Amino acid sequence: MILIENDCLTDKGKITALNHHNSSICSDIAVIEKKCFSVPWTERSIESQVFTEGSINAVIRDDKAENKPVGFICGQSVSDECELYRIAVLPEYRHQCIATQLMEYFINKCKNNGIKSIFLEVRCDNEPAKKLYEKHGFSEVGRRRNYYTEPICDALIYKAEL
């Protein structure tokens, strides 16, 4: 990866950090949300996340398809901890290591910001996500029974020490 200001160029596209300067991307992220989650965040929720102090967010664009946003990641840091809220890649762009590149970007950003650990919640039946997280050093540290709806499922709490 080549770091260029707030952007990272990868072999899959361009990763751009999200902030108030490029919040117009929130409508594109809302489209990705609807295609990836049974209970998607609204555009307003996404905007709220982008503007929150301590947020760590990025979108990856396909530079071969008019810079179309194809995936994003977002989280929130407090002190030396961070919670990863969302990571999503459009279905037609999966299995191309895009989620891996977003995770690597996020983890590096956390390290650069002095974050010592990252937490996240994942559906107990989401095997691809669990494999992605475990590949990046996360391990299960807890469980929330019947946390998710549509359909009902436990949430696994994962943690990675940086």
mmCIF file of the C-alpha atoms, coordinates in Angstrom:
data_MODEL
# 
_entry.id   MODEL 
# 
loop_
_atom_site.group_PDB 
_atom_site.id 
_atom_site.type_symbol 
_atom_site.label_atom_id 
_atom_site.label_alt_id 
_atom_site.label_comp_id 
_atom_site.label_asym_id 
_atom_site.label_entity_id 
_atom_site.label_seq_id 
_atom_site.pdbx_PDB_ins_code 
_atom_site.Cartn_x 
_atom_site.Cartn_y 
_atom_site.Cartn_z 
_atom_site.occupancy 
_atom_site.B_iso_or_equiv 
_atom_site.pdbx_formal_charge 
_atom_site.auth_seq_id 
_atom_site.auth_comp_id 
_atom_site.auth_asym_id 
_atom_site.auth_atom_id 
_atom_site.pdbx_PDB_model_num 
ATOM 1   C CA . MET A 1 1   ? 0.000   0.000   0.000   1.00 0.00 ? 1   MET A CA 1 
ATOM 2   C CA . ILE A 1 2   ? 1.125   3.525   -0.740  1.00 0.00 ? 2   ILE A CA 1 
ATOM 3   C CA . LEU A 1 3   ? -0.061  6.151   1.715   1.00 0.00 ? 3   LEU A CA 1 
ATOM 4   C CA . ILE A 1 4   ? -1.072  9.399   0.041   1.00 0.00 ? 4   ILE A CA 1 
ATOM 5   C CA . GLU A 1 5   ? -2.352  11.940  2.581   1.00 0.00 ? 5   GLU A CA 1 
ATOM 6   C CA . ASN A 1 6   ? -5.566  10.351  3.913   1.00 0.00 ? 6   ASN A CA 1 
ATOM 7   C CA . ASP A 1 7   ? -5.830  7.875   1.050   1.00 0.00 ? 7   ASP A CA 1 
ATOM 8   C CA . CYS A 1 8   ? -4.371  4.425   0.539   1.00 0.00 ? 8   CYS A CA 1 
ATOM 9   C CA . LEU A 1 9   ? -3.969  2.956   -2.914  1.00 0.00 ? 9   LEU A CA 1 
ATOM 10  C CA . THR A 1 10  ? -4.351  -0.805  -3.043  1.00 0.00 ? 10  THR A CA 1 
ATOM 11  C CA . ASP A 1 11  ? -4.430  -3.335  -5.840  1.00 0.00 ? 11  ASP A CA 1 
ATOM 12  C CA . LYS A 1 12  ? -8.235  -3.454  -5.387  1.00 0.00 ? 12  LYS A CA 1 
ATOM 13  C CA . GLY A 1 13  ? -8.905  0.267   -5.368  1.00 0.00 ? 13  GLY A CA 1 
ATOM 14  C CA . LYS A 1 14  ? -8.511  3.395   -3.291  1.00 0.00 ? 14  LYS A CA 1 
ATOM 15  C CA . ILE A 1 15  ? -9.246  3.510   0.444   1.00 0.00 ? 15  ILE A CA 1 
ATOM 16  C CA . THR A 1 16  ? -10.338 6.948   1.624   1.00 0.00 ? 16  THR A CA 1 
ATOM 17  C CA . ALA A 1 17  ? -10.688 8.023   5.249   1.00 0.00 ? 17  ALA A CA 1 
ATOM 18  C CA . LEU A 1 18  ? -14.137 9.439   5.934   1.00 0.00 ? 18  LEU A CA 1 
ATOM 19  C CA . ASN A 1 19  ? -14.659 12.733  7.723   1.00 0.00 ? 19  ASN A CA 1 
ATOM 20  C CA . HIS A 1 20  ? -16.780 15.868  7.468   1.00 0.00 ? 20  HIS A CA 1 
ATOM 21  C CA . HIS A 1 21  ? -14.917 16.877  4.286   1.00 0.00 ? 21  HIS A CA 1 
ATOM 22  C CA . ASN A 1 22  ? -16.329 13.965  2.278   1.00 0.00 ? 22  ASN A CA 1 
ATOM 23  C CA . SER A 1 23  ? -19.597 13.206  4.080   1.00 0.00 ? 23  SER A CA 1 
ATOM 24  C CA . SER A 1 24  ? -21.479 13.189  0.752   1.00 0.00 ? 24  SER A CA 1 
ATOM 25  C CA . ILE A 1 25  ? -20.343 9.567   0.445   1.00 0.00 ? 25  ILE A CA 1 
ATOM 26  C CA . CYS A 1 26  ? -22.843 8.622   3.178   1.00 0.00 ? 26  CYS A CA 1 
ATOM 27  C CA . SER A 1 27  ? -25.628 7.998   0.653   1.00 0.00 ? 27  SER A CA 1 
ATOM 28  C CA . ASP A 1 28  ? -23.381 5.509   -1.177  1.00 0.00 ? 28  ASP A CA 1 
ATOM 29  C CA . ILE A 1 29  ? -22.578 3.781   2.111   1.00 0.00 ? 29  ILE A CA 1 
ATOM 30  C CA . ALA A 1 30  ? -26.320 3.555   2.838   1.00 0.00 ? 30  ALA A CA 1 
ATOM 31  C CA . VAL A 1 31  ? -26.731 1.645   -0.444  1.00 0.00 ? 31  VAL A CA 1 
ATOM 32  C CA . ILE A 1 32  ? -23.987 -0.785  0.618   1.00 0.00 ? 32  ILE A CA 1 
ATOM 33  C CA . GLU A 1 33  ? -25.690 -1.148  4.027   1.00 0.00 ? 33  GLU A CA 1 
ATOM 34  C CA . LYS A 1 34  ? -28.998 -2.119  2.399   1.00 0.00 ? 34  LYS A CA 1 
ATOM 35  C CA . LYS A 1 35  ? -27.316 -4.759  0.259   1.00 0.00 ? 35  LYS A CA 1 
ATOM 36  C CA . CYS A 1 36  ? -25.264 -6.244  3.106   1.00 0.00 ? 36  CYS A CA 1 
ATOM 37  C CA . PHE A 1 37  ? -27.318 -6.129  6.323   1.00 0.00 ? 37  PHE A CA 1 
ATOM 38  C CA . SER A 1 38  ? -30.788 -7.358  7.265   1.00 0.00 ? 38  SER A CA 1 
ATOM 39  C CA . VAL A 1 39  ? -31.126 -4.301  9.537   1.00 0.00 ? 39  VAL A CA 1 
ATOM 40  C CA . PRO A 1 40  ? -29.161 -1.561  7.734   1.00 0.00 ? 40  PRO A CA 1 
ATOM 41  C CA . TRP A 1 41  ? -28.097 1.733   9.221   1.00 0.00 ? 41  TRP A CA 1 
ATOM 42  C CA . THR A 1 42  ? -29.859 4.780   7.821   1.00 0.00 ? 42  THR A CA 1 
ATOM 43  C CA . GLU A 1 43  ? -27.998 7.520   6.012   1.00 0.00 ? 43  GLU A CA 1 
ATOM 44  C CA . ARG A 1 44  ? -28.530 9.715   9.069   1.00 0.00 ? 44  ARG A CA 1 
ATOM 45  C CA . SER A 1 45  ? -26.935 7.076   11.334  1.00 0.00 ? 45  SER A CA 1 
ATOM 46  C CA . ILE A 1 46  ? -23.976 6.863   8.980   1.00 0.00 ? 46  ILE A CA 1 
ATOM 47  C CA . GLU A 1 47  ? -23.557 10.646  8.952   1.00 0.00 ? 47  GLU A CA 1 
ATOM 48  C CA . SER A 1 48  ? -23.686 10.660  12.746  1.00 0.00 ? 48  SER A CA 1 
ATOM 49  C CA . GLN A 1 49  ? -20.873 8.087   12.862  1.00 0.00 ? 49  GLN A CA 1 
ATOM 50  C CA . VAL A 1 50  ? -18.695 10.028  10.404  1.00 0.00 ? 50  VAL A CA 1 
ATOM 51  C CA . PHE A 1 51  ? -18.982 13.218  12.479  1.00 0.00 ? 51  PHE A CA 1 
ATOM 52  C CA . THR A 1 52  ? -18.361 11.612  15.888  1.00 0.00 ? 52  THR A CA 1 
ATOM 53  C CA . GLU A 1 53  ? -15.088 12.525  17.571  1.00 0.00 ? 53  GLU A CA 1 
ATOM 54  C CA . GLY A 1 54  ? -12.772 9.527   17.697  1.00 0.00 ? 54  GLY A CA 1 
ATOM 55  C CA . SER A 1 55  ? -14.406 7.782   14.768  1.00 0.00 ? 55  SER A CA 1 
ATOM 56  C CA . ILE A 1 56  ? -12.214 5.731   12.452  1.00 0.00 ? 56  ILE A CA 1 
ATOM 57  C CA . ASN A 1 57  ? -13.933 5.227   9.116   1.00 0.00 ? 57  ASN A CA 1 
ATOM 58  C CA . ALA A 1 58  ? -12.941 4.443   5.556   1.00 0.00 ? 58  ALA A CA 1 
ATOM 59  C CA . VAL A 1 59  ? -14.475 3.555   2.230   1.00 0.00 ? 59  VAL A CA 1 
ATOM 60  C CA . ILE A 1 60  ? -12.869 1.609   -0.597  1.00 0.00 ? 60  ILE A CA 1 
ATOM 61  C CA . ARG A 1 61  ? -13.646 2.520   -4.193  1.00 0.00 ? 61  ARG A CA 1 
ATOM 62  C CA . ASP A 1 62  ? -13.235 0.563   -7.395  1.00 0.00 ? 62  ASP A CA 1 
ATOM 63  C CA . ASP A 1 63  ? -10.898 2.711   -9.483  1.00 0.00 ? 63  ASP A CA 1 
ATOM 64  C CA . LYS A 1 64  ? -11.847 0.646   -12.543 1.00 0.00 ? 64  LYS A CA 1 
ATOM 65  C CA . ALA A 1 65  ? -15.561 1.465   -12.139 1.00 0.00 ? 65  ALA A CA 1 
ATOM 66  C CA . GLU A 1 66  ? -15.591 5.262   -11.917 1.00 0.00 ? 66  GLU A CA 1 
ATOM 67  C CA . ASN A 1 67  ? -14.449 5.180   -8.259  1.00 0.00 ? 67  ASN A CA 1 
ATOM 68  C CA . LYS A 1 68  ? -17.663 3.437   -7.198  1.00 0.00 ? 68  LYS A CA 1 
ATOM 69  C CA . PRO A 1 69  ? -17.711 2.792   -3.421  1.00 0.00 ? 69  PRO A CA 1 
ATOM 70  C CA . VAL A 1 70  ? -17.706 -0.987  -2.945  1.00 0.00 ? 70  VAL A CA 1 
ATOM 71  C CA . GLY A 1 71  ? -17.000 -1.371  0.768   1.00 0.00 ? 71  GLY A CA 1 
ATOM 72  C CA . PHE A 1 72  ? -16.533 0.482   4.025   1.00 0.00 ? 72  PHE A CA 1 
ATOM 73  C CA . ILE A 1 73  ? -15.410 0.079   7.612   1.00 0.00 ? 73  ILE A CA 1 
ATOM 74  C CA . CYS A 1 74  ? -16.256 2.180   10.653  1.00 0.00 ? 74  CYS A CA 1 
ATOM 75  C CA . GLY A 1 75  ? -15.497 2.239   14.330  1.00 0.00 ? 75  GLY A CA 1 
ATOM 76  C CA . GLN A 1 76  ? -15.157 4.439   17.365  1.00 0.00 ? 76  GLN A CA 1 
ATOM 77  C CA . SER A 1 77  ? -12.175 4.941   19.653  1.00 0.00 ? 77  SER A CA 1 
ATOM 78  C CA . VAL A 1 78  ? -12.237 6.013   23.289  1.00 0.00 ? 78  VAL A CA 1 
ATOM 79  C CA . SER A 1 79  ? -8.959  6.329   25.150  1.00 0.00 ? 79  SER A CA 1 
ATOM 80  C CA . ASP A 1 80  ? -6.825  3.345   24.095  1.00 0.00 ? 80  ASP A CA 1 
ATOM 81  C CA . GLU A 1 81  ? -9.709  1.103   22.971  1.00 0.00 ? 81  GLU A CA 1 
ATOM 82  C CA . CYS A 1 82  ? -11.711 0.969   19.775  1.00 0.00 ? 82  CYS A CA 1 
ATOM 83  C CA . GLU A 1 83  ? -14.946 -0.728  18.806  1.00 0.00 ? 83  GLU A CA 1 
ATOM 84  C CA . LEU A 1 84  ? -15.343 -1.876  15.222  1.00 0.00 ? 84  LEU A CA 1 
ATOM 85  C CA . TYR A 1 85  ? -18.994 -1.199  14.375  1.00 0.00 ? 85  TYR A CA 1 
ATOM 86  C CA . ARG A 1 86  ? -19.309 -2.166  10.731  1.00 0.00 ? 86  ARG A CA 1 
ATOM 87  C CA . ILE A 1 87  ? -17.433 -3.640  7.818   1.00 0.00 ? 87  ILE A CA 1 
ATOM 88  C CA . ALA A 1 88  ? -19.205 -4.398  4.554   1.00 0.00 ? 88  ALA A CA 1 
ATOM 89  C CA . VAL A 1 89  ? -18.336 -5.182  0.950   1.00 0.00 ? 89  VAL A CA 1 
ATOM 90  C CA . LEU A 1 90  ? -20.871 -5.298  -1.876  1.00 0.00 ? 90  LEU A CA 1 
ATOM 91  C CA . PRO A 1 91  ? -21.767 -8.931  -2.657  1.00 0.00 ? 91  PRO A CA 1 
ATOM 92  C CA . GLU A 1 92  ? -20.445 -8.736  -6.216  1.00 0.00 ? 92  GLU A CA 1 
ATOM 93  C CA . TYR A 1 93  ? -17.035 -7.570  -4.904  1.00 0.00 ? 93  TYR A CA 1 
ATOM 94  C CA . ARG A 1 94  ? -16.558 -10.239 -2.236  1.00 0.00 ? 94  ARG A CA 1 
ATOM 95  C CA . HIS A 1 95  ? -13.772 -12.865 -2.323  1.00 0.00 ? 95  HIS A CA 1 
ATOM 96  C CA . GLN A 1 96  ? -11.306 -10.288 -3.686  1.00 0.00 ? 96  GLN A CA 1 
ATOM 97  C CA . CYS A 1 97  ? -9.542  -9.477  -0.381  1.00 0.00 ? 97  CYS A CA 1 
ATOM 98  C CA . ILE A 1 98  ? -11.318 -6.119  -0.107  1.00 0.00 ? 98  ILE A CA 1 
ATOM 99  C CA . ALA A 1 99  ? -12.487 -6.790  3.456   1.00 0.00 ? 99  ALA A CA 1 
ATOM 100 C CA . THR A 1 100 ? -8.925  -7.827  4.329   1.00 0.00 ? 100 THR A CA 1 
ATOM 101 C CA . GLN A 1 101 ? -7.570  -4.546  2.973   1.00 0.00 ? 101 GLN A CA 1 
ATOM 102 C CA . LEU A 1 102 ? -10.173 -2.576  4.925   1.00 0.00 ? 102 LEU A CA 1 
ATOM 103 C CA . MET A 1 103 ? -9.306  -4.496  8.114   1.00 0.00 ? 103 MET A CA 1 
ATOM 104 C CA . GLU A 1 104 ? -5.579  -3.896  7.624   1.00 0.00 ? 104 GLU A CA 1 
ATOM 105 C CA . TYR A 1 105 ? -6.208  -0.186  7.051   1.00 0.00 ? 105 TYR A CA 1 
ATOM 106 C CA . PHE A 1 106 ? -8.400  0.007   10.180  1.00 0.00 ? 106 PHE A CA 1 
ATOM 107 C CA . ILE A 1 107 ? -5.940  -1.884  12.389  1.00 0.00 ? 107 ILE A CA 1 
ATOM 108 C CA . ASN A 1 108 ? -3.010  0.248   11.195  1.00 0.00 ? 108 ASN A CA 1 
ATOM 109 C CA . LYS A 1 109 ? -5.014  3.425   11.798  1.00 0.00 ? 109 LYS A CA 1 
ATOM 110 C CA . CYS A 1 110 ? -5.805  2.193   15.324  1.00 0.00 ? 110 CYS A CA 1 
ATOM 111 C CA . LYS A 1 111 ? -2.144  1.411   16.010  1.00 0.00 ? 111 LYS A CA 1 
ATOM 112 C CA . ASN A 1 112 ? -1.108  4.848   14.737  1.00 0.00 ? 112 ASN A CA 1 
ATOM 113 C CA . ASN A 1 113 ? -3.675  6.424   17.096  1.00 0.00 ? 113 ASN A CA 1 
ATOM 114 C CA . GLY A 1 114 ? -2.315  4.587   20.147  1.00 0.00 ? 114 GLY A CA 1 
ATOM 115 C CA . ILE A 1 115 ? -5.165  2.086   20.369  1.00 0.00 ? 115 ILE A CA 1 
ATOM 116 C CA . LYS A 1 116 ? -4.227  -0.998  22.422  1.00 0.00 ? 116 LYS A CA 1 
ATOM 117 C CA . SER A 1 117 ? -7.281  -3.189  21.778  1.00 0.00 ? 117 SER A CA 1 
ATOM 118 C CA . ILE A 1 118 ? -10.212 -3.471  19.383  1.00 0.00 ? 118 ILE A CA 1 
ATOM 119 C CA . PHE A 1 119 ? -13.584 -4.984  20.257  1.00 0.00 ? 119 PHE A CA 1 
ATOM 120 C CA . LEU A 1 120 ? -16.416 -6.030  17.961  1.00 0.00 ? 120 LEU A CA 1 
ATOM 121 C CA . GLU A 1 121 ? -19.635 -8.018  17.921  1.00 0.00 ? 121 GLU A CA 1 
ATOM 122 C CA . VAL A 1 122 ? -20.439 -10.556 15.226  1.00 0.00 ? 122 VAL A CA 1 
ATOM 123 C CA . ARG A 1 123 ? -23.441 -12.772 14.578  1.00 0.00 ? 123 ARG A CA 1 
ATOM 124 C CA . CYS A 1 124 ? -22.698 -16.296 15.789  1.00 0.00 ? 124 CYS A CA 1 
ATOM 125 C CA . ASP A 1 125 ? -23.792 -17.662 12.391  1.00 0.00 ? 125 ASP A CA 1 
ATOM 126 C CA . ASN A 1 126 ? -21.620 -15.316 10.284  1.00 0.00 ? 126 ASN A CA 1 
ATOM 127 C CA . GLU A 1 127 ? -18.787 -17.717 9.470   1.00 0.00 ? 127 GLU A CA 1 
ATOM 128 C CA . PRO A 1 128 ? -17.088 -15.555 6.785   1.00 0.00 ? 128 PRO A CA 1 
ATOM 129 C CA . ALA A 1 129 ? -16.881 -12.584 9.175   1.00 0.00 ? 129 ALA A CA 1 
ATOM 130 C CA . LYS A 1 130 ? -15.608 -14.751 12.039  1.00 0.00 ? 130 LYS A CA 1 
ATOM 131 C CA . LYS A 1 131 ? -12.859 -16.140 9.787   1.00 0.00 ? 131 LYS A CA 1 
ATOM 132 C CA . LEU A 1 132 ? -11.881 -12.620 8.699   1.00 0.00 ? 132 LEU A CA 1 
ATOM 133 C CA . TYR A 1 133 ? -11.652 -11.412 12.291  1.00 0.00 ? 133 TYR A CA 1 
ATOM 134 C CA . GLU A 1 134 ? -9.734  -14.459 13.502  1.00 0.00 ? 134 GLU A CA 1 
ATOM 135 C CA . LYS A 1 135 ? -7.302  -14.054 10.593  1.00 0.00 ? 135 LYS A CA 1 
ATOM 136 C CA . HIS A 1 136 ? -6.563  -10.558 11.943  1.00 0.00 ? 136 HIS A CA 1 
ATOM 137 C CA . GLY A 1 137 ? -5.894  -11.653 15.517  1.00 0.00 ? 137 GLY A CA 1 
ATOM 138 C CA . PHE A 1 138 ? -9.352  -11.421 17.065  1.00 0.00 ? 138 PHE A CA 1 
ATOM 139 C CA . SER A 1 139 ? -10.593 -14.070 19.476  1.00 0.00 ? 139 SER A CA 1 
ATOM 140 C CA . GLU A 1 140 ? -13.916 -14.646 21.197  1.00 0.00 ? 140 GLU A CA 1 
ATOM 141 C CA . VAL A 1 141 ? -14.126 -13.167 24.702  1.00 0.00 ? 141 VAL A CA 1 
ATOM 142 C CA . GLY A 1 142 ? -17.877 -13.224 25.343  1.00 0.00 ? 142 GLY A CA 1 
ATOM 143 C CA . ARG A 1 143 ? -21.401 -13.845 24.087  1.00 0.00 ? 143 ARG A CA 1 
ATOM 144 C CA . ARG A 1 144 ? -24.679 -11.908 24.179  1.00 0.00 ? 144 ARG A CA 1 
ATOM 145 C CA . ARG A 1 145 ? -27.638 -14.278 23.980  1.00 0.00 ? 145 ARG A CA 1 
ATOM 146 C CA . ASN A 1 146 ? -30.338 -13.492 21.375  1.00 0.00 ? 146 ASN A CA 1 
ATOM 147 C CA . TYR A 1 147 ? -28.714 -10.124 20.661  1.00 0.00 ? 147 TYR A CA 1 
ATOM 148 C CA . TYR A 1 148 ? -29.516 -9.962  16.945  1.00 0.00 ? 148 TYR A CA 1 
ATOM 149 C CA . THR A 1 149 ? -32.953 -10.025 15.350  1.00 0.00 ? 149 THR A CA 1 
ATOM 150 C CA . GLU A 1 150 ? -34.110 -10.894 11.841  1.00 0.00 ? 150 GLU A CA 1 
ATOM 151 C CA . PRO A 1 151 ? -33.283 -13.732 12.487  1.00 0.00 ? 151 PRO A CA 1 
ATOM 152 C CA . ILE A 1 152 ? -32.591 -14.072 16.204  1.00 0.00 ? 152 ILE A CA 1 
ATOM 153 C CA . CYS A 1 153 ? -28.983 -15.003 16.879  1.00 0.00 ? 153 CYS A CA 1 
ATOM 154 C CA . ASP A 1 154 ? -26.354 -14.621 19.599  1.00 0.00 ? 154 ASP A CA 1 
ATOM 155 C CA . ALA A 1 155 ? -23.654 -11.980 19.297  1.00 0.00 ? 155 ALA A CA 1 
ATOM 156 C CA . LEU A 1 156 ? -20.099 -13.119 19.836  1.00 0.00 ? 156 LEU A CA 1 
ATOM 157 C CA . ILE A 1 157 ? -17.804 -10.508 21.361  1.00 0.00 ? 157 ILE A CA 1 
ATOM 158 C CA . TYR A 1 158 ? -14.337 -10.541 19.832  1.00 0.00 ? 158 TYR A CA 1 
ATOM 159 C CA . LYS A 1 159 ? -11.208 -8.726  20.946  1.00 0.00 ? 159 LYS A CA 1 
ATOM 160 C CA . ALA A 1 160 ? -7.787  -8.125  19.413  1.00 0.00 ? 160 ALA A CA 1 
ATOM 161 C CA . GLU A 1 161 ? -4.781  -6.817  21.322  1.00 0.00 ? 161 GLU A CA 1 
ATOM 162 C CA . LEU A 1 162 ? -2.618  -4.543  19.176  1.00 0.00 ? 162 LEU A CA 1 
# 
